[in-house]
Amino acid sequence: MRGIVYKSTGNLYLVHTDSNEIYKCNIKGKFRSLGIKSTNPVAVGDQVNFQIISKEDFTGVISKIENRKNYIIRKSVKLSKYSHIIASNIDCCFLFVTPSNPLTSPIFIDRILVATKSFGIETVILFNKIDIYSKKDVKYINNLKKIYSKIGYLCLDISVIKEINIDKIIEIMKNKISIFTGHSGVGKSSLLNLLDHSLNIKTAEVSEQNEQGRHTTTYAEMYDLNFGARIIDSPGIKGFGLIDIEKNELGGYFSEFRLLQDDCKFNNCLHENEPKCAVKQAVNNGIISKSRYKSYLSLLVDEDKSFRIDNK
């Protein structure tokens, strides 16, 4: 039997078949997640083969994971040498950004964009809670929009409360498997409840003391929405990971760097300390934003290519 994993809770996986049956499955024995040192061998979005144990109880055992076209991964909090696959086989990633309550930093944004670009995942940046922005917030967000629109990312101002630009999100999501990602408290689950009122996903307020959201979503889960889309709601994240990206490849995932790298004096220029670097010159001339270059340098020094970012 073949199906798609809609929920992963450690040892139990909910698998939906083409005939809309839902089986509770586990895995038989130990097998690695397609060569990745992962705490979860099976992830939401995986297409799997499973054997039926009980037709009456709708239980089964997963025997095979089909090849993934992509996945989003983060470093495991407790096991430093292992990672946790958040979701797989994604068509579009919606990155939620807020200027406060909680604050989303440019470094956090850039690290996620590198992760999604490395697997060719379309990414849309959603600036949420525009209905409560202060003048300071507006200035912060306008600067971010200028940076990311310039390099080709679709940026949308949205408000779940006021239902601003929600129709544009729906159009992008149709006939796709998408994922909502960002810090806890940025409004991912609230938007899902607005998109489909039947979901009734739990939400919580952001802590005023430290501007951090509480983790109302503890496991990634996929939902079928009533307008012909699938969406994966993921837990709020503090860290993101990359696998098998060498230092000399990193600049290729910054699109504005890639356009200039042929003008550098050295073919293997890392845009760090080398003379006559076209990228550094562009930063000095204001063509490339300083925040993007700062993010690049922070990634360049990450020896294990795994990123830990505090939600501050």
N, C-alpha and C positions, 0 to 999 in steps of 0.2 A: 504494500500500500504506500502511496505517495502523498505528501502534504507539506504545509508550510507552518513553521513554528511561530505561534502568535504570542506566547508568553513563556519565559524561562524563570523559574524560581529556585534555582540551585540544582536539585535532583529531579524536579518534575517539570515536564514540558507539555504545553497545550498545543496540539497539532491539528490544524484545520485541513480537511480534505477537499477535493474539488466538488464533492457532493454535499458540502456544508456540514459534514459530521465533525465533531470535536472529540479527539482522543487524548486521554491523559497518558503520557508516555514517560518512560525513563530510558536510560541507556544501559546496554549490556556490557559489563566488563569495563576496562579502561581503554580509551583511545584518545589520541591527541587531536586537537582541533586543526586538522589539515596542516600539521607541522608547526603551528604556533604554540608557544608556551603560554597557555591560557588557563585561567581558573574555571572557565565555562566552555567545555568542548562544543556545546550546541548553543546557538544564539538566536534571538528573535529575528525573523526574516529568512532563516535557513530553509532551504528546500531539502526535505529528508525522505528517506525510505524507512518504513517501520513495519514490524510484524504485529498483527492483531493477537492480543492475549485473550481478551474477552469482548465479544461483540455486544453482549448485554451491558457490561459495565463501561464499555468504550475505553479500554485500556490497551496499551501496546508497548513495544520496545523498539527504540530507534536503532537501526542497524547501519545506516549510511548517511553521510552529509554530502549532498551534491556540491560541485565546485561553486564557490562564491564569486560573483563578479566584482564585489567590493565589500568592505566592512569598515566600521568605525570602532576604534579601540582606545582604551585608556589603561594606564598603569594600575596594577593591583595595589590597593592601599596597604595590605598586610604582607604581601609576598612580592618583594622588590624585583625578583627575576621573572615574575609572571605578569601577564596582562589580562584585562577583562574585555571581551568583545561585547560592545554595547548593542550592535545590530548589524545586519548584513543585507546585501542585495538592495541597496537604497538608490532611488532615482533622484531625490532632491532632499537637501538638508535646509531647514529653516533655523537660522541662528538668532536667538532672542538677545537683544541688547537693551539695557536700561542704564540711564545716567546716575541713578541713585535708587536705593531701596530695592535691590542691591545695585552696586556699581559694577559695570562691565568694563574692564580695562582694554586698551588697544592691544596689549600683549596677549591677552586671552583670546581676543578676536582673531589675531593673526595666526596663532598656533592652531586654532581650529580650522582656519581657512587653508593652511598648509596641509593639514591632515586630510581634509575633504578633497582638495585639489590633487593630492598624490594618488587618489583613487578615481579621479574624474567625476566626482559627485557634484552636481549643480548645487550651488549654495546661494540662498537668499537671506539678506540681513533684515531682520524685523526690529525696528526701534519702537518698543512697546511703552505703554502708559503715557502717551503724548498728552493726554487730557490733564495730567497733573504735573507737567514740567514747570520748573521755576525758570527764571531768566538765565540762570547759570546752567541749568540742564539743557536748555535750548541751544546755548552757545556750544556746549560740549558735543551735543548730538550733531549739530550742523557741521562742525569740524570733521567728525567721523564720516558723515555722509559725503562730504567733499572728497575725502581721501579714498573711500571705497567705491564711490560712483565713478571716479576718474579712472580706476583700474578695472572697471567692467562688471562690478557686482551690482545686482539689483537691490536697492535699498528702499524699504517701505516704512513710512510712519504709520503706526497702527494704535488703536485703542480698543481693547476688549470691552470696556465699560461703555464707550460711546459708539462702538461698532464701526470704527473708521477703517476703511480699506480692507475690510474682511472679505468683500467680494473678490478683490484681486488675489488674495491668498487662495480662495476656493478655485479660481480659474487655473492657477498654477498647479494645484494639487490633483486635479482631475486626472484619472487614469494613471496615477503614479503611486509608488510606495515612497512616502516621505517620512522624515524624522524631525521632531522638535528637539532642539538642544540648547543648552545655556545653563547659567547658574540656577540654583533653587530660588524661587520667588520671583522669577521674571515674567511669569504668566502663561507658561506652556499649558498646564492643565486647564486653566480658565478659558483659554482660547479653544481647546478641544471641546469643552462643555458648550461653548457658544456655537461651534460648528455643527455639533450634533447633540441636541438636548437630551437624547435618550441615554447618553453615556454616564452622566452624573459622577464624574471623577472627583475625588476628594481634593480640596485645595486648602491652603492655610495662609495666614497673613505673614508678612515679613517682620522679623524682629526689629523693633525700633532701636534697640541697644547697639546692635552690631550690623544692622542692615543686611542680615543674611536670611535667606529663606529656609524654612524647614522642609525636610525631604518628605513631601506627601507622596511622591512616586518612588517606591523602593526598588521596583524591578521594571525593566523595559517591557512594554506590552504593545502589541499591534491591534488596531481597531479598524473595522470596515465602516466607513462613513456613508451617510445616506445620499451623497451626491457622486458616488462612483470613485472613491479614493480610499487608499489605505494609509494610515498614519501610525508611526511608532512614537509613543510617549516615553521619553527616557528620564531617569533620575537626574536631578541637578548635579552638574559635574564641577569638580575643582581642578582636574588634571586631564590631559589628553596625551595620547602616545602616537608615535610614528615607528614604523618598522622598516629596516633596510633602506634608509635614505642616507647616502654618504654625504660628507661635507661638500664635495664638489658638485653634488646634484641639488643641494638645497636651494640655491639661487634660482633654479629653474621653476620652482613652485611659487616664486614671487614674480608675477607676470611683468611688472614694470622693470625688474632687474633683467629678465630674459631678453627684453627688447634692446638692452644696452650692452650686454656682456660681450658681444663680438667687437665692441669698440675698446675694450680693455687691452692694455699692453700685453698681458699674458693670457694664453688660452685657458689656463687652469686657475684664473684669478678667483680668490675667495671673497673679494670685495672687503677685505679687512685691513691689512697693513701694506698691501702691494702698491707700488708707485703707478701713476697714470691709470688709475681705475676709473672707468666711465661711470660706474654706479656711485662711487663716493663723490665724484664731481657733480653728479645729478642731485645728490643729497645737499651738497653745499650750495647749489644753485636754486634749491627749492622745487626742483622737478619731481623728486622722490621725497615723500614725507619722512621726517626724522623719526617719527614713531614706528613706521614700517621698518626702517633700517635698524632701529634699536631692537625690534622684535627679531629680525634676522640674526643679529649678533648674539642675542640670547639663545637662539636655537643652535647656532654654530658651536657654542661651547658646551652644549649638552652631550656629553660623551656617550651616554647610552640611548640617546634619541628619544627619551621619555620625558614628558613635561608635567611638572607639578605646579599648579597655580592656586594660590590661596584666594578664596572668594572674599576679597576685601576691597 
